[in-house]
Amino acid sequence: MKVIHTQRIANDKIALLMNGYSAFAESEEVIRLVNRRIHRHNLNILIERTNVGCWFIPEQLNKAQ
């Protein structure tokens, strides 16, 4: 059986966001952890919830459109 490390997954998603990339999470636990880290690092991130998960999009990407 494979163990899923939600802390590591959340850290990987935050690293993507800090480098200007979007990230997607399906698990409510990962979404909660990513949200907590976004607030802790005071990042400007657009959060879009869907019925299958949550998109995290850095604000600078949003301004380019």
C-alpha positions in Angstrom: 0.0 0.0 0.0 1.3 3.4 -0.9 1.3 6.2 1.7 0.2 9.6 0.5 2.2 12.4 2.2 -0.2 15.3 2.1 2.3 17.7 3.7 4.8 17.0 1.0 2.2 17.4 -1.7 1.1 20.8 -0.3 4.7 21.9 -0.1 5.2 20.9 -3.7 2.1 22.9 -4.8 3.3 26.0 -2.8 6.7 25.7 -4.6 4.9 25.8 -7.9 2.9 28.8 -6.9 5.9 30.7 -5.7 7.6 30.0 -9.0 4.6 31.5 -10.9 2.9 28.3 -11.9 -0.7 27.3 -11.2 -1.5 24.2 -9.1 -4.5 21.9 -8.8 -5.6 19.9 -5.7 -8.4 17.3 -5.4 -8.1 16.3 -1.8 -9.8 18.5 0.8 -6.8 17.9 3.1 -4.3 19.1 0.5 -6.6 22.1 -0.3 -6.7 23.0 3.4 -2.9 22.7 3.8 -2.2 24.8 0.6 -4.7 27.5 1.8 -2.9 27.6 5.2 0.5 28.0 3.5 -0.8 30.7 1.1 -1.9 32.7 4.1 1.3 32.0 6.0 3.5 33.2 3.1 1.1 36.1 2.3 0.9 35.1 -1.4 -1.5 36.8 -3.9 -3.3 33.7 -5.2 -6.6 33.4 -7.0 -8.5 30.3 -5.7 -11.1 28.7 -7.9 -13.1 25.8 -6.5 -14.8 23.3 -8.8 -16.9 20.3 -8.1 -13.7 18.1 -8.5 -11.1 20.1 -6.7 -9.5 23.5 -6.4 -7.2 25.6 -8.7 -4.6 27.9 -7.2 -3.5 30.6 -9.7 -0.8 33.2 -9.0 -2.1 36.8 -9.4 0.6 37.9 -11.8 -0.7 35.2 -14.3 -4.1 36.7 -13.9 -2.9 40.2 -14.8 -1.3 39.1 -18.0 -4.6 38.2 -19.5 
